[in-house]
């Protein structure tokens, strides 16, 4: 991707002032070609080391290793997009969309960008769901597919839609589809070689010891390769953002779209619905009459995957101001409040390390730096100072997560320290270890599913919480309307999307058994669409905000209340281990 030298030359003398509060180094992105080449060379170098070790130790023959790698790579590259086409057609409510059936402004934008970049017009697929979702896949830049949801044009403004599509075109233009496939192949092969080496290490013969060493090395390199691929993906997301800012000439449009999609901070709920139809058509939000199936673009049948959760803000807060770039009245103070978790909570860095995408707060900073370099006022400048360290809560959360394992290991450690004898007191410590495991599970469940007052809150009030994590919740009751399923278009998604007067949020319906969840999604979840409900549960961030349900009930009583029993099942399992371990300890102590 091109760097920002040309944009710097267009910037005004005030650009530096505009970006004064931006993160240092947020503007300068490394050369994408060099970083891509270096990452792939490193990944395939790790794979080559294991292949050489396997060949030299005579664990496998060189021809077998080469054929294996080539076969997997060719199959994934050739058939992957067609398989995904089939999945989207069968399991999701999606269809192929011709360019003529796209909104006029979007079609004109895509034609302009692809012509300038020397690309063919991408194939578009429509997912019939209200979630603002878009992604790209395919073989190469001239064979790209872009899947969009019906909610994308409903939630976002035309400028924001173009910025999101520009981001997806950027992925295709940078050959991300091919390069990420090549990069992802390395961990897959390393894991396969690890499994082969483990199997051979259990056999007898002179190759047993070398195979064991190679197995350990392959697994270590497999872990390293996984993190390299994730880092590589995050890098390419930054460059796709930069591409969108360049081709639209408005980085703030993508920034405001990210705020709506990832944080959900958007204009007053129902604003689009109140807009006159003629204005919506002029803005490209509606198809011309008589077009047919794409009339669904106008339907606000909202649903979202966890990675696309939204939580709209209402009117601007006093003194908060609104963001530039046609944000539709989003409160900058609420945007900054949502960014606090990304930039302050240690859990955010943990999740980013294991994610294919950078944290939204960091992406907003980089887009703000790009806007400043182009002489524009950044969408948001995060100027808040962290009031305290949040590492103490992070350490407590980690302790709670690992408490069951620590209890079990503690009891087993004492047993091992006593020499593995099978006397009564040694066996007693084995019972204690099982009991400590159960006690740890009970404490962890209590911490994660604590009970108390589930306060009546709004989504806008929840999104700025910093001291919240996957195990540290905020107890909340939300009232609103179910407007979609959790996974956009998926016919058996058991989760919900709720909309109250301030926005939209993902509701995690979770039962103890996967089959229970599947059957509920297939047979019952659809009955809640469009109904006003009261949802009670535990608000978390991991890294995006969501509410794990305790109970959900319709306000008119038309459907029976539904309760999630995951917390009680965890209590039951923990109590079982605790009591069984205690009984064994008492029995062996006799």
C-alpha positions as CSV (number, residue, x, y, z in Angstrom):
1,X,0.0,0.0,0.0
2,X,1.1,3.5,-0.7
3,X,2.5,5.5,2.3
4,X,1.3,8.9,3.3
5,X,3.9,11.2,1.8
6,X,1.4,12.6,-0.7
7,X,-1.1,13.2,2.0
8,X,1.4,15.0,4.2
9,X,2.1,17.3,1.3
10,X,-1.6,18.2,1.1
11,X,-1.8,18.8,4.9
12,X,-2.0,22.3,6.2
13,X,0.1,23.9,8.9
14,X,-2.7,23.2,11.3
15,X,-2.5,19.4,10.8
16,X,0.2,19.0,13.4
17,X,-1.9,20.8,15.9
18,X,-4.9,18.7,15.1
19,X,-2.9,15.6,15.7
20,X,-1.1,16.8,18.8
21,X,-3.0,14.5,21.0
22,X,-2.6,11.4,18.8
23,X,-0.5,8.4,19.8
24,X,3.1,8.9,18.7
25,X,3.9,6.8,15.7
26,X,0.3,6.3,14.9
27,X,0.8,7.7,11.4
28,X,3.8,5.9,10.1
29,X,2.9,2.4,9.0
30,X,5.7,0.0,7.9
31,X,6.1,-0.8,4.2
32,X,3.4,-3.4,3.6
33,X,5.4,-5.4,0.9
34,X,8.5,-5.7,3.0
35,X,6.6,-6.7,6.1
36,X,4.5,-9.2,4.2
37,X,7.6,-10.7,2.5
38,X,9.4,-10.9,5.9
39,X,6.5,-12.5,7.7
40,X,6.0,-15.2,5.0
41,X,9.7,-15.9,4.8
42,X,9.9,-16.3,8.6
43,X,6.8,-18.5,8.7
44,X,8.0,-20.8,5.9
45,X,11.4,-20.8,7.4
46,X,10.0,-22.2,10.6
47,X,8.1,-24.8,8.6
48,X,11.3,-25.6,6.7
49,X,13.2,-26.2,9.9
50,X,10.8,-28.9,10.9
51,X,10.7,-30.5,7.5
52,X,14.5,-30.6,7.4
53,X,14.6,-32.1,10.9
54,X,12.0,-34.8,9.9
55,X,13.9,-35.7,6.7
56,X,17.3,-35.7,8.4
57,X,16.0,-37.9,11.3
58,X,14.4,-40.2,8.6
59,X,11.0,-39.8,10.2
60,X,9.4,-39.0,6.9
61,X,10.7,-38.8,3.4
62,X,11.2,-35.4,1.7
63,X,8.8,-36.2,-1.1
64,X,5.9,-36.9,1.4
65,X,6.5,-33.6,3.2
66,X,6.6,-31.6,0.0
67,X,3.5,-33.3,-1.5
68,X,1.6,-32.7,1.7
69,X,2.3,-29.0,1.8
70,X,1.5,-28.4,-1.9
71,X,-1.7,-30.4,-1.8
72,X,-3.1,-28.5,1.2
73,X,-2.1,-25.2,-0.2
74,X,-3.6,-25.9,-3.7
75,X,-6.9,-27.3,-2.3
76,X,-7.3,-24.3,0.1
77,X,-6.6,-21.7,-2.6
78,X,-8.7,-23.3,-5.4
79,X,-11.8,-24.4,-3.5
80,X,-11.9,-22.2,-0.5
81,X,-14.0,-19.3,-2.1
82,X,-16.4,-21.8,-3.7
83,X,-16.9,-23.6,-0.5
84,X,-17.6,-20.3,1.3
85,X,-20.1,-19.4,-1.5
86,X,-22.0,-22.6,-0.8
87,X,-22.0,-22.1,2.9
88,X,-23.3,-18.5,2.6
89,X,-26.0,-19.7,0.2
90,X,-27.2,-22.6,2.4
91,X,-26.6,-21.7,6.0
92,X,-27.1,-18.0,5.7
93,X,-29.8,-15.9,4.1
94,X,-27.6,-14.7,1.2
95,X,-27.8,-14.2,-2.5
96,X,-25.6,-13.0,-5.4
97,X,-26.1,-9.3,-6.2
98,X,-25.3,-7.7,-9.5
99,X,-23.7,-4.2,-9.6
100,X,-26.9,-2.7,-11.1
101,X,-28.8,-3.6,-8.0
102,X,-26.5,-1.9,-5.6
103,X,-27.3,1.6,-4.4
104,X,-26.3,4.2,-6.9
105,X,-23.7,5.9,-4.7
106,X,-22.0,2.6,-3.8
107,X,-21.9,1.3,-7.3
108,X,-20.3,4.6,-8.5
109,X,-17.8,4.5,-5.7
110,X,-16.7,0.9,-6.3
111,X,-16.4,1.6,-10.1
112,X,-14.2,4.6,-9.4
113,X,-11.9,2.9,-7.0
114,X,-11.5,-0.4,-9.0
115,X,-10.9,1.6,-12.2
116,X,-8.2,3.6,-10.5
117,X,-6.6,0.5,-8.9
118,X,-6.8,-1.6,-12.1
119,X,-9.2,-4.1,-10.6
120,X,-12.4,-5.7,-11.8
121,X,-15.6,-4.9,-10.2
122,X,-16.0,-7.3,-7.2
123,X,-18.8,-9.8,-6.9
124,X,-21.2,-8.8,-4.2
125,X,-23.3,-11.1,-2.0
126,X,-26.1,-9.9,0.2
127,X,-26.7,-11.5,3.6
128,X,-30.3,-10.8,4.6
129,X,-29.7,-9.5,8.1
130,X,-29.8,-6.2,9.9
131,X,-26.2,-6.4,11.2
132,X,-23.8,-3.9,9.6
133,X,-21.4,-6.6,8.3
134,X,-19.0,-6.7,5.4
135,X,-16.1,-9.0,4.5
136,X,-14.2,-10.1,1.4
137,X,-12.8,-13.3,0.1
138,X,-11.7,-14.9,-3.2
139,X,-8.7,-16.0,-5.2
140,X,-7.0,-12.7,-6.2
141,X,-7.9,-9.0,-6.6
142,X,-9.8,-9.5,-9.9
143,X,-11.8,-12.4,-8.4
144,X,-12.8,-10.8,-5.1
145,X,-16.2,-11.3,-3.5
146,X,-17.5,-8.8,-1.0
147,X,-20.4,-9.9,1.3
148,X,-22.5,-7.2,2.8
149,X,-25.6,-7.4,5.0
150,X,-28.9,-5.6,4.6
151,X,-28.1,-3.7,7.8
152,X,-24.9,-2.1,6.5
153,X,-26.8,0.5,4.4
154,X,-29.4,1.0,7.2
155,X,-27.1,1.7,10.1
156,X,-24.3,3.5,8.3
157,X,-24.5,6.7,6.3
158,X,-23.6,6.6,2.6
159,X,-20.1,7.9,3.3
160,X,-19.5,5.3,6.0
161,X,-20.7,2.5,3.7
162,X,-18.3,3.6,1.1
163,X,-15.5,3.7,3.7
164,X,-16.3,0.2,4.8
165,X,-16.4,-1.1,1.3
166,X,-13.2,0.7,0.6
167,X,-11.6,-1.1,3.5
168,X,-12.7,-4.5,1.9
169,X,-11.4,-3.4,-1.5
170,X,-8.1,-2.6,0.2
171,X,-7.9,-6.2,1.4
172,X,-8.4,-7.4,-2.2
173,X,-6.0,-4.8,-3.6
174,X,-3.2,-5.9,-1.2
175,X,-3.7,-9.6,-2.1
176,X,-4.6,-10.2,1.5
177,X,-6.8,-13.2,0.5
178,X,-3.9,-15.0,-1.0
179,X,-1.2,-13.9,1.5
180,X,-3.3,-14.8,4.6
181,X,-4.1,-18.2,3.1
182,X,-0.4,-18.8,2.6
183,X,0.4,-17.6,6.1
184,X,-2.3,-19.6,7.8
185,X,-1.1,-22.7,6.0
186,X,2.1,-22.8,8.1
187,X,0.5,-23.4,11.5
188,X,-1.7,-26.0,10.0
189,X,1.2,-27.9,8.6
190,X,3.3,-27.5,11.7
191,X,0.5,-29.0,13.8
192,X,0.1,-31.9,11.4
193,X,3.8,-32.5,11.6
194,X,3.6,-32.4,15.3
195,X,0.9,-35.1,15.3
196,X,2.9,-37.2,12.9
197,X,6.0,-36.9,15.1
198,X,4.1,-37.8,18.2
199,X,2.7,-40.9,16.6
200,X,6.2,-42.0,15.4
201,X,7.8,-41.2,18.8
202,X,5.5,-43.9,20.3
203,X,6.8,-46.5,18.0
204,X,9.9,-48.6,18.6
205,X,13.1,-48.1,16.6
206,X,16.1,-45.8,16.3
207,X,13.9,-42.9,15.1
208,X,11.9,-42.7,18.4
209,X,14.2,-40.2,20.1
210,X,14.6,-37.8,17.1
211,X,10.9,-37.9,16.5
212,X,10.2,-36.9,20.1
213,X,12.6,-33.9,19.8
214,X,11.0,-32.9,16.5
215,X,7.5,-33.2,18.0
216,X,8.3,-30.8,20.8
217,X,10.0,-28.4,18.4
218,X,7.1,-28.6,15.9
219,X,4.6,-27.8,18.7
220,X,6.6,-24.8,19.9
221,X,6.9,-23.4,16.4
222,X,3.2,-24.1,15.8
223,X,2.4,-21.7,18.7
224,X,4.9,-19.1,17.5
225,X,3.5,-19.4,14.0
226,X,-0.1,-18.9,15.3
227,X,0.8,-15.6,16.9
228,X,2.8,-14.5,13.8
229,X,-0.2,-15.0,11.6
230,X,-2.4,-13.0,14.0
231,X,0.1,-10.2,14.1
232,X,0.3,-10.3,10.3
233,X,-3.5,-10.1,10.1
234,X,-3.6,-7.1,12.4
235,X,-1.0,-5.3,10.3
236,X,-3.0,-5.8,7.1
237,X,-6.1,-4.4,8.9
238,X,-4.2,-1.2,9.6
239,X,-3.2,-0.9,5.9
240,X,-6.8,-1.7,4.7
241,X,-7.9,1.2,7.0
242,X,-5.3,3.4,5.4
243,X,-6.4,2.4,1.9
244,X,-10.0,3.3,2.7
245,X,-9.0,6.7,4.1
246,X,-7.0,7.4,0.9
247,X,-9.6,6.4,-1.7
248,X,-12.5,8.1,0.1
249,X,-10.4,11.1,1.0
250,X,-12.2,11.0,4.4
251,X,-10.6,8.8,7.1
252,X,-13.2,10.1,9.5
253,X,-15.9,8.2,7.6
254,X,-14.3,4.9,8.4
255,X,-13.7,6.0,12.0
256,X,-17.3,6.8,12.6
257,X,-18.3,3.5,10.9
258,X,-16.0,1.6,13.3
259,X,-17.5,3.4,16.2
260,X,-21.0,2.3,15.1
261,X,-20.0,-1.3,14.3
262,X,-17.6,-2.2,17.1
263,X,-18.7,0.1,19.9
264,X,-22.2,0.8,18.6
265,X,-22.1,4.5,19.4
266,X,-24.4,6.0,16.8
267,X,-27.1,8.5,16.3
268,X,-30.4,8.4,18.3
269,X,-32.2,5.1,17.8
270,X,-34.9,5.4,15.2
271,X,-33.3,8.4,13.5
272,X,-33.1,6.7,10.1
273,X,-36.6,5.5,10.3
274,X,-37.8,9.0,10.9
275,X,-36.0,10.3,7.8
276,X,-38.4,11.0,4.9
277,X,-38.3,8.3,2.3
278,X,-37.3,10.7,-0.5
279,X,-34.3,11.8,1.5
280,X,-33.3,8.2,2.2
281,X,-33.5,7.4,-1.5
282,X,-31.5,10.4,-2.4
283,X,-28.8,9.3,0.1
284,X,-28.7,5.9,-1.5
285,X,-30.2,4.0,1.4
286,X,-33.1,2.7,-0.6
287,X,-33.3,1.0,-3.9
288,X,-35.4,2.5,-6.6
289,X,-39.0,1.1,-6.7
290,X,-39.4,-2.1,-8.5
291,X,-35.8,-3.4,-8.1
292,X,-37.1,-6.4,-6.1
293,X,-35.1,-8.5,-3.6
294,X,-32.8,-5.7,-2.6
295,X,-35.7,-3.9,-1.0
296,X,-34.5,-5.8,2.1
297,X,-31.7,-3.2,2.3
298,X,-34.3,-0.9,3.7
299,X,-35.5,-3.3,6.4
300,X,-34.0,-2.7,9.9
301,X,-34.0,-6.4,10.9
302,X,-31.0,-5.9,13.1
303,X,-28.8,-8.8,14.3
304,X,-25.1,-9.0,14.9
305,X,-22.3,-11.5,15.6
306,X,-20.3,-10.9,18.8
307,X,-17.6,-9.2,16.8
308,X,-20.2,-6.8,15.4
309,X,-22.0,-5.9,18.6
310,X,-23.5,-2.4,18.7
311,X,-24.7,-0.1,21.4
312,X,-26.0,3.2,20.1
313,X,-25.7,6.4,22.1
314,X,-28.6,8.8,22.4
315,X,-28.4,12.6,22.3
316,X,-25.1,14.2,23.0
317,X,-24.1,14.8,26.6
318,X,-23.7,18.2,28.0
319,X,-20.5,19.7,26.9
320,X,-19.6,16.6,25.0
321,X,-19.8,17.9,21.5
322,X,-20.3,15.8,18.4
323,X,-17.8,14.3,16.1
324,X,-16.9,15.6,12.7
325,X,-17.4,13.9,9.4
326,X,-21.2,13.5,9.5
327,X,-21.3,11.2,12.5
328,X,-24.9,11.8,13.0
329,X,-24.8,13.4,16.5
330,X,-22.5,10.9,18.2
331,X,-21.2,12.2,21.6
332,X,-17.4,12.4,21.5
333,X,-17.4,11.9,25.3
334,X,-19.2,8.5,24.8
335,X,-16.7,7.6,22.1
336,X,-13.8,8.3,24.4
337,X,-15.6,6.4,27.2
338,X,-15.8,3.4,25.0
339,X,-12.2,3.8,24.0
340,X,-11.1,3.7,27.7
341,X,-11.4,0.0,27.9
342,X,-9.3,-0.6,24.8
343,X,-6.6,1.7,25.9
344,X,-6.5,1.2,29.7
345,X,-7.7,-2.2,30.6
346,X,-5.0,-4.9,30.5
347,X,-7.5,-7.4,29.2
348,X,-7.7,-5.4,26.0
349,X,-4.0,-6.1,25.2
350,X,-4.6,-9.8,26.0
351,X,-7.5,-10.0,23.6
352,X,-5.7,-8.1,20.8
353,X,-2.7,-10.5,21.1
354,X,-5.1,-13.4,20.3
355,X,-7.2,-11.5,17.7
356,X,-7.0,-11.1,13.9
357,X,-8.0,-7.4,14.3
358,X,-6.4,-4.5,16.2
359,X,-8.4,-2.9,19.0
360,X,-10.8,-0.4,17.7
361,X,-9.4,2.3,19.9
362,X,-6.0,1.9,18.2
363,X,-7.6,1.9,14.8
364,X,-9.3,5.2,15.6
365,X,-6.0,6.7,16.6
366,X,-4.4,5.7,13.4
367,X,-7.3,7.0,11.3
368,X,-7.2,10.2,13.3
369,X,-3.5,10.5,12.5
370,X,-4.2,10.0,8.8
371,X,-6.9,12.6,8.9
372,X,-4.6,15.1,10.5
373,X,-2.0,14.4,7.8
374,X,-4.6,15.3,5.2
375,X,-5.4,18.6,6.9
376,X,-8.7,17.4,8.4
377,X,-9.9,17.5,12.0
378,X,-9.5,13.9,13.4
379,X,-12.8,12.1,14.2
380,X,-11.7,11.8,17.9
381,X,-8.6,12.6,19.8
382,X,-8.3,10.6,23.0
383,X,-7.1,13.1,25.5
384,X,-8.1,11.5,28.8
385,X,-5.6,10.6,31.5
386,X,-5.8,7.2,33.1
387,X,-7.0,7.8,36.7
388,X,-5.6,4.6,38.1
389,X,-3.8,1.4,37.3
390,X,-6.2,-1.5,36.4
391,X,-3.5,-4.2,36.8
392,X,-4.8,-5.1,40.3
393,X,-8.2,-6.1,38.9
394,X,-6.5,-7.9,36.0
395,X,-4.4,-10.0,38.5
396,X,-7.4,-10.8,40.5
397,X,-9.3,-11.9,37.4
398,X,-6.4,-14.2,36.4
399,X,-6.3,-15.7,39.8
400,X,-10.0,-16.4,39.7
401,X,-9.7,-18.0,36.3
402,X,-6.8,-20.3,37.3
403,X,-8.1,-20.9,40.8
404,X,-9.5,-24.5,40.1
405,X,-6.2,-25.5,38.5
406,X,-4.2,-24.0,41.3
407,X,-6.2,-26.0,43.9
408,X,-5.8,-29.3,42.0
409,X,-2.1,-28.7,41.4
410,X,-1.5,-27.8,45.0
411,X,-3.0,-31.0,46.3
412,X,-1.2,-33.1,43.6
413,X,2.1,-31.3,44.4
414,X,1.9,-32.4,48.1
415,X,1.1,-35.9,47.0
416,X,4.1,-36.0,44.7
417,X,6.3,-34.5,47.3
418,X,5.5,-37.3,49.7
419,X,7.1,-39.8,47.3
420,X,4.1,-41.3,45.4
421,X,3.5,-43.8,48.1
422,X,0.0,-45.2,48.5
423,X,-0.4,-44.8,52.3
424,X,-3.5,-43.5,53.8
425,X,-2.2,-39.9,54.3
426,X,-0.9,-39.8,50.7
427,X,-4.2,-40.9,49.4
428,X,-5.8,-38.3,51.6
429,X,-4.0,-35.6,49.7
430,X,-5.4,-36.9,46.5
431,X,-8.9,-36.4,47.8
432,X,-7.9,-33.0,49.0
433,X,-6.7,-32.1,45.5
434,X,-10.0,-33.1,44.0
435,X,-11.9,-31.2,46.7
436,X,-9.7,-28.1,46.1
437,X,-10.5,-28.3,42.4
438,X,-14.2,-28.2,43.2
439,X,-13.8,-25.3,45.7
440,X,-11.9,-23.4,43.0
441,X,-14.7,-24.0,40.5
442,X,-17.3,-22.8,43.0
443,X,-15.4,-19.6,43.8
444,X,-14.8,-18.9,40.1
445,X,-18.5,-19.4,39.3
446,X,-19.6,-17.2,42.2
447,X,-17.2,-14.5,41.0
448,X,-18.3,-14.7,37.3
449,X,-22.0,-15.1,38.0
450,X,-22.4,-13.0,41.1
451,X,-25.9,-12.3,42.2
452,X,-27.4,-9.1,43.5
453,X,-29.4,-6.2,42.2
454,X,-29.7,-6.4,38.4
455,X,-30.1,-2.7,37.9
456,X,-32.2,-1.2,35.2
457,X,-29.7,0.3,32.8
458,X,-29.4,1.5,29.2
459,X,-26.8,0.3,26.8
460,X,-25.2,3.8,26.6
461,X,-24.6,3.7,30.4
462,X,-22.8,0.3,30.2
463,X,-20.3,0.9,27.3
464,X,-18.0,3.2,29.3
465,X,-17.3,0.8,32.1
466,X,-13.6,0.1,32.4
467,X,-13.5,-2.4,35.3
468,X,-15.3,-5.1,33.3
469,X,-13.9,-8.3,31.8
470,X,-14.9,-11.8,30.8
471,X,-15.1,-12.8,34.5
472,X,-15.8,-9.4,36.1
473,X,-19.4,-8.4,35.1
474,X,-21.8,-5.6,35.6
475,X,-25.2,-6.8,36.7
476,X,-27.8,-5.2,34.4
477,X,-31.4,-5.4,33.2
478,X,-32.1,-4.1,29.8
479,X,-35.5,-3.5,28.2
480,X,-36.0,-3.3,24.5
481,X,-37.0,-5.1,21.3
482,X,-35.4,-8.2,19.8
483,X,-34.5,-7.2,16.3
484,X,-32.3,-10.0,15.1
485,X,-30.2,-13.1,15.7
486,X,-26.7,-13.1,17.1
487,X,-24.9,-14.4,14.0
488,X,-26.1,-12.4,10.9
489,X,-28.2,-14.6,8.7
490,X,-27.4,-17.9,10.4
491,X,-30.6,-20.0,10.5
492,X,-29.8,-21.8,13.8
493,X,-28.1,-18.9,15.8
494,X,-29.4,-19.1,19.4
495,X,-28.3,-15.6,20.4
496,X,-30.2,-12.3,20.1
497,X,-29.7,-8.7,19.4
498,X,-31.6,-6.3,21.5
499,X,-32.4,-2.6,20.8
500,X,-33.4,-0.2,23.5
501,X,-33.9,3.6,23.3
502,X,-30.2,4.2,23.2
503,X,-28.9,1.4,21.0
504,X,-28.2,-2.2,20.1
505,X,-26.3,-5.0,22.0
506,X,-25.6,-8.7,21.6
507,X,-27.3,-11.0,24.0
508,X,-25.5,-14.3,24.7
509,X,-28.0,-17.1,25.2
510,X,-25.9,-19.9,26.8
511,X,-27.1,-23.2,28.1
512,X,-25.0,-26.0,29.5
513,X,-25.1,-28.2,26.4
514,X,-24.4,-27.3,22.8
515,X,-27.3,-29.4,21.5
516,X,-29.6,-27.4,23.7
517,X,-28.4,-24.2,22.2
518,X,-28.7,-25.5,18.7
519,X,-32.3,-26.7,19.1
520,X,-33.3,-23.5,20.7
521,X,-31.8,-21.5,17.9
522,X,-33.4,-23.6,15.2
523,X,-36.8,-23.9,16.8
524,X,-37.4,-21.1,19.3
525,X,-35.2,-18.1,18.8
526,X,-37.1,-16.9,15.7
527,X,-40.3,-16.5,17.8
528,X,-38.7,-13.6,19.7
529,X,-38.0,-11.5,16.6
530,X,-39.7,-8.1,16.8
531,X,-41.0,-8.6,20.4
532,X,-40.4,-6.3,23.3
533,X,-38.5,-8.1,26.1
534,X,-36.8,-7.6,29.4
535,X,-33.3,-9.2,29.5
536,X,-31.4,-9.7,32.7
537,X,-27.8,-10.8,32.9
538,X,-24.1,-10.1,33.2
539,X,-22.6,-7.4,31.1
540,X,-19.0,-8.2,29.9
541,X,-16.3,-7.2,27.4
542,X,-14.2,-9.7,25.6
543,X,-13.2,-7.4,24.0
544,X,-16.5,-6.1,22.6
545,X,-19.4,-5.6,25.0
546,X,-22.2,-8.1,25.4
547,X,-24.8,-9.3,27.9
548,X,-24.7,-13.0,29.0
549,X,-28.3,-13.8,29.7
550,X,-29.7,-15.0,33.0
551,X,-33.4,-14.6,32.0
552,X,-35.3,-13.2,29.0
553,X,-39.1,-12.6,29.0
554,X,-41.5,-10.8,26.7
555,X,-43.2,-7.8,28.1
556,X,-46.7,-8.9,26.9
557,X,-46.3,-12.4,28.2
558,X,-46.9,-13.9,24.8
559,X,-43.9,-16.3,25.2
560,X,-42.9,-18.1,28.4
561,X,-39.9,-16.7,30.2
562,X,-36.6,-18.4,29.3
563,X,-33.8,-18.9,31.7
564,X,-30.2,-19.9,31.1
565,X,-28.9,-22.5,33.5
566,X,-25.1,-22.4,32.7
567,X,-24.3,-20.8,36.0
568,X,-26.3,-23.4,38.0
569,X,-24.7,-26.2,36.0
570,X,-21.3,-24.8,36.9
571,X,-22.2,-24.7,40.5
572,X,-23.4,-28.3,40.4
573,X,-20.2,-29.5,38.8
574,X,-18.1,-27.6,41.3
575,X,-20.1,-28.9,44.2
576,X,-19.8,-32.5,42.8
577,X,-16.0,-32.3,42.7
578,X,-15.8,-30.7,46.1
579,X,-18.0,-33.3,47.8
580,X,-16.5,-36.3,46.0
581,X,-13.0,-35.1,46.9
582,X,-14.0,-34.5,50.5
583,X,-15.6,-38.0,50.7
584,X,-12.5,-39.6,49.3
585,X,-10.3,-37.7,51.7
586,X,-12.4,-38.8,54.7
587,X,-12.5,-42.4,53.5
588,X,-8.8,-42.7,52.9
589,X,-8.0,-40.9,56.2
590,X,-9.6,-43.8,58.1
